[in-house]
Structures are given as structure tokens and as C-alpha cells.
Amino acid sequence: DDLPHERFQAELRQVGMSFSTAGPYEKLLALITTAVAHKQNDLYHDLQVALRKHKPDFLNLLKNPPKSATDKQKIKKASTDGIVVQGEPRPRRLPIDFIEEA
């Protein structure tokens, strides 16, 4: 019978990944897939450890940078003047309710 980490490595190989080539989030995704989707209860401890390790990364995703006075003015003018959005060819006007929520 395979050990949990051996089964996990086999799962990575099935999707063309290895521990040396996979990024940390790809490893996490593979672990989640193996532990949860395939219901391998013996990997729950490893999953718990990995989630604790990546907790700061997940929390940082939820943090918004502090708003500057310049940014606030740009947003206030976005309903009339528009605002430059990366990837858009011209400034985009934002709805007033969106601006008020921001």
C-alpha cells in the first residue's frame, strides 16, 4: 500500500507536475484536489499544514491598499471624465452607485 505522500506524488505525475517544477500554489491545488475531491482522509493533516502555511497569502488578497487623496479625486471624477482602466483603449466612465460604494 502506498504512503500518502507517494500517492500525492503519483497524482502530481498524472497531471504532468512534480514537486521540483510545481509552484507553491500548484502544489496546494494538487493537495486540495487529492485530499478533498478524491476524499483521501489520510491527507487532511497535510492539507491543514499547507493551508496554515499559505494563510498569510490568502489574507493579503483581502487587504486593500490605503486610499490616497489623488485616487479619491480620480474616482469621484470617473462618472464624468472616465478613468483609465488597464487594457482599455480609452477612459471608462463608472456608474455613480459604484463610485459611492468605493
Secondary structure, DSSP 8 states (H G I E B T S, - for coil): ---HHHHHHHHHHHTT--TTTS-HHHHHHHHHIIIIITT-GGGHHHHHHHHHHHHHHHHHHH------HHHHHHHHHTTTT-B--TT-SS-B---HHHHHH-
